[in-house]
Amino acid sequence: MKDKFRQRATDRRGFLKGVAATGTVLSGLTTRAARAASPNSKLQLAIVGCGGMGNKHLNWFARRADVGVVAICDVDRGHLEGVINRAPNALLAADFREVVGRDDVDAVLVATPDHWHALVSIAAARAGKHIYCEKPLANSIGEGRAVADAVKQAGVVLQTGSHERSNRGAKIAKQLVSEGRLGTIDRVEIRLPNSEAHLQEVENFTSPPANSDPPPALDYDFWLGHTPAIPFNSRRCHFWWRFHSEFGGGEMTDRGAHVIDLARYLLDLDDTGPHQVNATGKHPKGDFFDTYITFQFENVYRDGLVMVGNNREPRGLTLFGSEGSLDIAVHGCGLTAKPASLLDGFDLKPIDAYAAHRTNWLDSIRGEATPVASAEAGHRTSSVCHLNNLAIRAGQPFAWDPKQEKSTSVKINDQLIPSMRDPWSLV
């Protein structure tokens, strides 16, 4: 049996070589109404992006009796080769359009680099598929709005991968806030430390490696997608892409999309945004990386609520109310309250937040729950991150209308959505 399994894996590796060589594309997508899986049927899942977080999601879903992983997509053949044994019967593809329109796919998990989140999620929604999309929901405000609108129009369920919301500590914190135990909350501190080695490396990176040909296993032009055609560089691609603004938003969207998101979740801000945005930051040394590691920001919300951000330790947030304060750690949502008695009687034992978050998505698809991090919530959180980055680049504060999602600054409005290289478009 073991030898037979290895033979199957070997055959599939041969197929993968063909996938990378041909780059087959399906131009049409099948559209159909989204169907909720019944409690007695398997949800048929396609995973788009199987490096990093996609790999971790696959490990979990592949063990579920109520989920069948029927397709896996990645533009890097090496990523596909690393996961084939965990889903031996799944279709393997290099182009997401080959999988999101299939009739045997009910849901799509999007774990690509950030610049691909919107296009894949929109295609999945239009094909009637439920979606789990990693955070941040999109790499621009305009793309995020397009995702949220597509999900609403299709009537599908989207869960943003803001899994901190599913921690026990987050639920307790939300109860404390909703019951008014902190009194009137007028200030929130967001802490995003920048002391980790890879962050300091980005901030002080002055000697980038030379550009080169991409690895043979990587379809680099497809990886670039709608972004400008630029030479391959090992420090622009896997992992490091998040510190180049064409592909990600740096630490503001990487960890900020967790910490800022928790504040917004706890304070019921999922359908709105700040009215005033002010942020400053330090540009990394050299001209290679262009997202910010050192920064501070101040966002003013309705009723005078102020959300401030800085690089202080430890990573997390503190809510300041008239009756006390509450600190929430990230990751894990450990709680510290002043007075400490605010936490009396609560079970503070941590849980597996990833598992809880994914399970909430499955339950929502079955109609047994609602997604704790909906498309609108994910869009609004990523928007705040992008607004802060825009304010840093602009070098000045600006007013923001969260209802119209526009600024009084023409310069800011011109940057809400990127130009897309042919043939890619949000339309």
N, C-alpha and C positions, 0 to 999 in steps of 0.2 A: 504493500500500500504506500509506504513512504517513497519507494523508487518511482512508483506511478505518479505520485503527486509532484515529484521533482521534474518528471518528464513534462507534465502539463505546464509547469512554470517555465521550463526551457522553451516550449513551443510558444508560449505567450511572449517571451522575450524576443523571439524572432518576429512576431507580429508587431511588437513595439518599434522595432527598427523600421518596419514598413510605414508605420504611422508617422514617425519623425521625417521620413524621406518624402512622403507624398503630401503631408499637410492637408488631407482631405477636408473639404468644407461643404456643408449642406446649406444652401442659400435660403430654403424655406423652413419655417417653423410651424409645426402642427399646433393649432389653437383649439382648446376645449375648456369647458367649465371645470374649475378645480373641484375635485371630489375628495371628501373626507374619508379616510380609511376607517372602516368599521372596527370595533374592538376585537373582532375575531380574524381580521385580515392583516397581512403585512403591509407596511408602508414601503413602497419601492423608492429607494433613495439613490440619487446621483450626487457624487462629490466632485466639485470643480476646484482643483487646487489641492494637491496631496502632499505638499511639503509643509513643514512647520505645524501650524494649528490644524490644517487639513488632515495631516497624519494622525494627530491626537484624536480628532473627531472620528476618523475611520476606526481607530482601535476600539472606541466605545460603541459605535453603532453596529459594527460587525459582530459584536457579541450579543446583540439584542434579538430575542426570538420574534419580536413584533416588527422588525425592520429587515429589509433585504437590500443590501448594497448591490445595485444592478449595473452601475456605470461609474467609472472613475476617469477624470479628465485632468491632464496637465500638459503644458507645453514643454516640460523637461522630461525626457525619456528616463533619466536617472531617477526622478521622483516616482514615476510609475513602476519602474523595476523594483523599487524599494518596498512597494506595498502589494504586489500582485498575489502573494501567498495569503494575504488576509482577506481577500475577496476573489477567490479562484474562479468564480463564474461570472464576474462582472465584465461588461464591455469596457475596453480601454480605448481612449481617444485623446487626440491632441487638441481638438477644436471643440469648445463647449457647445457650439451649435449642433454638433452631432448627437448630443445627449439631452439637452433641455426640452426638445420637441418630441421626444419619443413617447409613444403611448404607454410603454411599460414603466415610465418614470412618474411618480406622484409628487416628489419633492426634490429640491436641489439645495445642497449645502455649498455656500460660496466661501472659500478660504484662500482666495488669490491675494496677490498684492493689492493695496488699496485702490490703485487706479483702474482696476478691473471690476471692483465691486458693483458699480452702478450698471454697467452694460450687461453683465451676466445676470444680475438680479432682475433687471427690466425684461430681458429676454425670457427668463423663467416665469415671471408673472404673466406676461402676454401669452405664454404657452399654457397657462392655467396650473402652474406648479406652486406648491407651498415652498417657502424659502427660509433657510437659516443663513444669515449673512454675518460674517465676522465684523467686528467694529474696527474703525469707524464705518458707518453705513456707506459713505461715499467720500471721494477725495475732493469734492467741491460742494458748495451750497446748492448750486443749480442741479447737479447730478443727484444729490440727496432728495431734493424736491421731486425730481422725475421718478425716482424709485418709489417714494411714498405714494405718489399719485397713481403709478402703475399698479401697485399692490391694492390700493383702494378700488380702482376700476375693475380689476380682475376678481376681487373678492377672495383673495388667497390669504393665507396666514404667513406673516414674516416675523421671525424672531431675530433681533440684532444680538450679536454675540457679547453683549454687555453683562457677562455672567455674574459680576459682583452683586447685581440686584437680587440674585437668587440665594445669596448667603443668608444664614440665620440672623447674623448681626444686622444686615440691612433691613430685614423684616421687623426686627425689634426696634431699630431706630425709627423706621417709618411709623410704627405704632406710637412711640413716644411723641413724635412730632404731631401726628394726627389727633392725639388725645390732649394736646396742648400742654404737656408736662414740662416743656422747655419755655413755655410762655410765648411771647412774640419774638420770632427770629428775625433779626435785622442784618446779620452779617454771617458770612461763611468764608472760611479760609481754606483754599485748595493748596495742598503741598505736593510739588512734583520735584523731588530731589534730582540733582544732576551729577552726583558724585560717582556713579557706576563707571567702571573702566571703559565700557564701549561708548558711553556718552562723552566722557572726557577725550576719548580718542577722536570722536567726530569733531568736537569743538576745537581741537588743536591739530587737526589733520592738514599738514602743509606739503606732504610729499606723496601724492597719489601715484599708484602704479600706472604704467603706460596702458593706453587702450590696446585691445587685441581682438583677434577673431573670437567669436563666441564658442563655447564648447560644442562639439558635434551633436551632443544629445539635446541641446537647447534650441528651440525655434525662437530665436531672439527677436525677429521682426514681429512675430505674433505676441511675444512677451511685452514688447513696447506698446502694441495695440494702437490706441488713438493718440499717444504722446508723440512728440517729434522724433524723427529718425536720427539717432545719435550713435556714435561708436560704442561697442561693448566695452565695459570695464568691470572687472570683478568686484569693485567697490561701489558699483551702481546697481548691481543685480541682487541675487539672493541675500536676504536679511538687510543689507545696507541700503536697499531701495527706499526705506522709510525715511531716510535723512536727505532725500532729494525731492524737492517740492513737486516735480512732475508726477511722482509716483506715491508720495506719502506726505504727511504733515509734521514729521519729526516727533519729538517727545510730546508736543501739545496734543496730537491725535493718538499717539501710541499709548501712553499711560493716561494722558488727560482725558481720553475718551472713556476711561474707567472712573477716575476720581471726579471730574466735572459731572459725569453722568450720574454718579451716586447722589450728588448734591441736588441735581435736578429731579431725580426720582423721589427723594425724601421730601422735597418741598412742592411736589405736584406741579412741576413746570414743564411737563412733557409736551404741551401744546403751544408753547410760547418761547420767547427768547429775551435777551436783554434789550434795553432801550438806549443805553450808552455803552460804548466799547472803548476802552483805553488800554493799551499794552505797549511795552517796550522790551527790547531784547538785544542780545549781543550776537552779531553775526559770527559764525565759525571762522577760524583763521583760514587763509587761503581761499581759493575760489571753487573748490570741489563740492563740498557739502553746502547746502544753502537753507537748511531748516535750523530752528533755534533750540539750543540746549539751555542757555541761561536767559531767563525772561521773568517778567512780572506782569500782572494784568489786573484790571478792575472792571467788572461788569455790573451795571446798575439795572435792576429789574423793577417790576411793578411794586408799588407801595414802598419804595425806597430801599428794598433789599439790595445789599451790596455783596457781590462775590469777588473776593480777591484771591490772586494766585501768586505763588512764589516758589523758590527752590529749596525751601527749608526741609529738614528731616523731621520726622519720618514721613514716608509717602502716605497720604490720606487726606482727611478733611475734618474740620471742626465747625459745628453749628453753635452760634452764640445767641442765646435767647434771654429774655428778661427774667426767667426763673431758673436758668442754669445753662450749662454747655455740654455738648456731646461730641467726643472725638471718635471717628471711624477710621480704622486702619485699612490700608490696601496693600497687599491682597489679604483676603480672609475676613475682613469686616469685624475685627476685634473692637470692642467698645470700651471707652473710658468716659465716665460721666462726672460732672461736678454740679450738685452734690452726688456722691457715689450712690446714695439711696435711690436715685432714679432707676437704677438697674436691679433693685431688689426684686426677687421672685422670678426673674427671667432665666431661662436656660441658655447659657452663652456658649455651649459646646459647639464647635465648628462642624460644618457639614461639607460634603462634596458639592460645591456650587456649580461646577461644570455639569455634573450629572443632573442636578436639580433644574438647571436652565434648559438643558436639552429635553428633559422629561416634560417640562412645562410646554415646550414647543410641540411635542408629540401629543400631549393632552389637548392643546389648543386646536390642533388639526382635527382631532376627534370630536371637537365641540364640547369638551369637558372642562375647559379653562380658557383664559384669554392670555395672550403673550405678555409677559412682564416687561419686555423691551420691544414694543411694536415698531413698525416702520416709521411712524411719525415721531416716536420718542427717539429712535436712533438718528433720524434726520436732524431733529432739533439739537441733540447733543453734539453731533459732528459739526453742525453749523456754528455753534459757539466756539469750538476749537478753531475752525477756519476763520471766524471773525477776529479772534485774537491774533492769529498769524497775519491776517490782512492789516490789522492795526499796527503791528510791529513793522511790517514792510512799508506801510504808508508813512510811518513816523509821526502820526498824529491821531488823536481820538476822533470818533465820529458817532453820529446818531444812527440808530437802527430801528426800523419799523418791523417788529416781529410778525405782525399780521400780513403786511404786504411783502415781507422779506426783501426789503430794499433799504438803502441808505440815502441820506441827503447828499452823499458824496458820489459824484459821477465816477470818480476814479475807483472807488470801492465797487460800485455796481458793475463796472466793466470787467471785474475779476471774479464774478460769482460763478461763472461756468467757463471751462477751458475750451479753446478751439480744438477740434478733433480732426486728426489726420484721416484722410480717406482710406478705407470705405466706412469708417465708424461714425455713428451718429446716434443721438438720443431719440431722434424722431422715428 
